[in-house]
């Protein structure tokens, strides 16, 4: 049984989008670990499933995923900030918006947003 004292479900105005997160896991591609990490990084950010901190959550999720798969994942706060800035620019070019994306984004072909996430993961994973 879950302990309601520690479970976080968002707020009434903006609950955690559990369906989107379930689909994120269900649609995880069969690729190498770094590409899967980039898939998680890109799509946690694009789905905007959490009320706040989607970029931070995505980076931490990737760190945990890579650790479970034998990698380290290290970056500075400055690199994280620069990543977020450039990702905003690429999202706007690719999707014409900063708004959250629908679940269909999970099945799209690789694009400039995925490529940028992959390069960030590849250059910071060891």
Secondary structure, 3 states (H helix, E strand, C coil): CCCCCCCCCECCCCECCHHHHHHHHHCCCCCCHHHHHHHHHHHHHHHCCCCCCHHHHHHHHHHHHHHHCCCCECCCHHHHHHHHHHHHHHHHHHHCCCCCCCHHHHHCCCCHHHHHHHHHHHHHEC
